[in-house]
């Protein structure tokens, strides 16, 4: 993987950890997750007139991605309601690259080098070490996080292929951001009514814009990287976001750091190095 691609993916991982922390810290996690999606769409809109339309072959992937991300954002909110970020985030982000690594040769025909395979295993081992530390948070959170790992793997494939077919990864990312908030807020209004949903938007608009910028920026970087490097390698390297989540948890949320977290950080850093050598 070229150095510039690696550095961009690491920056995207930082953005990803940041917006997840915002959802976890929110008072209404379901609407806060929807706000992140809405913020991403608002940020995307002004750039659309200046970007080429995605190739028509990418349209089915855009639609499939919207449905998968509707499920993803709901599961993020549900999992963070059921368990702490130390359990949920590692399981969600650790399960996805394992699924992708196990199936990438069949789905997209990519062969991983030995170094890349070792890197994926090291990163995943580090993330699951963190999950082991937080294993007492309850089965509901674990099940929700693992189900969401399947959604993450699914939309990673859909968008990785869609971005390549679109002819422009940035354009694909911007168009991709438009549909999920429509689905999320349509669902929220149908369940809660318009008044409380609109009130939450007014009170938390800044959170949506900041988090949305992190969300679309992180994912846009990943999709661009998938046009430059193997999908499975990029997907695994994104999971270094757990390192940034640890820093955020200690410095911002004032959570404790344990030997498990130190060991996990070392494994994830080793995995990133192995991916750089792939």
Long-range contacts (C-beta under 8 A, 24 or more apart in sequence): 1-228, 1-229, 1-233, 1-234, 1-237, 1-275, 1-276, 1-278, 2-228, 2-229, 3-276, 5-225, 5-228, 5-229, 5-234, 6-237, 6-272, 6-275, 6-276, 8-221, 8-224, 8-225, 9-221, 9-222, 9-225, 9-234, 9-237, 9-238, 10-237, 10-240, 10-272, 11-221, 12-217, 12-218, 12-219, 12-220, 12-221, 12-222, 12-225, 12-238, 13-218, 13-237, 13-238, 13-239, 13-240, 13-241, 13-243, 13-244, 14-241, 14-244, 15-213, 15-214, 15-215, 15-217, 15-218, 15-221, 16-214, 16-215, 16-218, 16-219, 16-238, 16-241, 16-244, 17-89, 17-241, 17-242, 17-244, 17-245, 17-248, 18-211, 18-214, 18-244, 18-248, 19-210, 19-211, 19-212, 19-214, 19-215, 19-218, 20-76, 20-85, 20-89, 20-241, 20-245, 21-85, 21-245, 21-248, 21-249, 21-252, 21-253, 22-207, 22-210, 22-211, 22-214, 23-76, 23-77, 23-80, 23-211, 24-80, 24-84, 24-85, 25-253, 26-204, 26-207, 28-200, 29-76, 29-77, 29-78, 29-80, 29-81, 30-74, 30-77, 30-78, 30-81, 30-188, 31-188, 31-197, 31-200, 31-204, 32-77, 32-204, 32-207, 32-211, 33-73, 33-74, 33-76, 33-77, 33-184, 34-73, 34-181, 34-184, 34-185, 34-188, 35-200, 35-201, 35-204, 35-205, 35-207, 35-208, 35-211, 35-212, 36-73, 36-207, 36-208, 36-211, 36-212, 36-215, 37-69, 37-73, 37-177, 37-180, 37-181, 37-184, 37-212, 37-215, 38-181, 38-184, 38-185, 38-201, 38-208, 38-212, 39-207, 39-208, 39-209, 39-210, 39-211, 39-212, 39-213, 39-215, 40-177, 40-180, 40-181, 40-212, 40-213, 40-215, 40-216, 41-177, 41-178, 41-180, 41-181, 41-212, 42-208, 42-209, 42-212, 43-177, 43-209, 43-212, 43-213, 43-216, 44-173, 44-174, 44-175, 44-177, 44-178, 44-216, 45-178, 47-174, 48-174, 48-175, 51-168, 51-170, 51-171, 51-174, 52-167, 52-168, 52-171, 53-171, 54-162, 54-165, 54-166, 54-167, 54-168, 54-171, 54-172, 54-175, 55-165, 55-166, 55-167, 57-165, 57-166, 58-162, 58-163, 58-165, 58-166, 58-167, 58-172, 61-158, 61-159, 61-161, 61-162, 61-165, 61-166, 62-162, 62-172, 62-175, 62-176, 62-179, 63-179, 64-158, 65-155, 65-158, 65-159, 65-162, 65-176, 65-179, 66-176, 66-179, 66-180, 66-183, 67-183, 68-151, 68-154, 68-155, 68-158, 69-155, 69-180, 70-180, 70-183, 70-184, 70-187, 71-151, 72-148, 72-151, 72-152, 72-155, 73-180, 73-184, 74-184, 75-144, 75-147, 75-148, 75-151, 76-148, 78-144, 79-141, 79-144, 79-145, 79-148, 82-137, 82-138, 82-140, 82-141, 82-144, 83-134, 83-137, 83-138, 83-140, 83-141, 83-142, 83-144, 83-145, 84-134, 84-137, 84-141, 85-245, 85-249, 86-130, 86-133, 86-134, 86-137, 86-249, 86-255, 87-131, 87-134, 87-135, 87-137, 87-141, 87-142, 87-145, 88-141, 88-144, 88-145, 89-242, 89-245, 90-127, 90-128, 90-130, 90-131, 90-134, 90-242, 90-264, 91-127, 91-128, 91-131, 91-142, 91-145, 91-146, 91-149, 92-145, 92-146, 92-148, 92-149, 92-152, 93-127, 93-149, 93-152, 93-238, 93-239, 93-241, 93-242, 94-123, 94-124, 94-127, 94-128, 94-131, 94-149, 94-239, 94-242, 95-145, 95-146, 95-149, 95-150, 95-152, 95-153, 96-149, 96-152, 96-153, 96-156, 96-235, 96-239, 97-123, 97-124, 97-232, 97-235, 97-236, 97-238, 97-239, 98-124, 99-149, 99-150, 99-153, 100-153, 100-156, 100-157, 100-231, 100-232, 100-235, 100-236, 101-232, 101-236, 103-153, 104-230, 104-231, 104-232, 107-157, 108-157, 108-160, 108-161, 108-231, 110-230, 110-231, 110-232, 112-230, 112-232, 112-233, 112-278, 113-278, 115-274, 115-275, 115-277, 115-278, 116-230, 116-232, 116-233, 116-236, 116-274, 116-275, 116-278, 118-271, 118-274, 119-233, 119-236, 119-237, 119-270, 119-271, 119-272, 119-273, 119-274, 119-275, 119-277, 119-278, 120-232, 120-233, 120-236, 120-271, 120-275, 121-271, 122-267, 122-268, 122-270, 122-271, 122-274, 123-236, 123-237, 123-239, 123-240, 123-267, 123-268, 123-271, 123-272, 123-275, 124-236, 124-239, 124-271, 125-267, 125-271, 126-242, 126-263, 126-264, 126-265, 126-266, 126-267, 126-268, 126-270, 126-271, 127-239, 127-242, 127-264, 127-268, 129-260, 129-263, 129-264, 129-267, 130-242, 130-246, 130-260, 130-261, 130-264, 132-260, 133-258, 133-260, 133-261, 133-264, 153-235, 156-231, 156-235, 157-231, 159-219, 159-223, 159-226, 160-223, 160-226, 160-231, 160-234, 160-235, 163-223, 163-224, 163-226, 163-227, 164-226, 164-227, 169-220, 169-223, 169-224, 169-226, 169-227, 170-220, 170-224, 172-223, 173-216, 173-219, 173-220, 173-223, 173-224, 174-216, 174-220, 176-219, 177-216, 233-275, 233-278, 236-271, 236-275, 237-272, 237-275, 239-268, 240-268, 240-269, 240-271, 240-272, 242-268, 243-268, 243-269
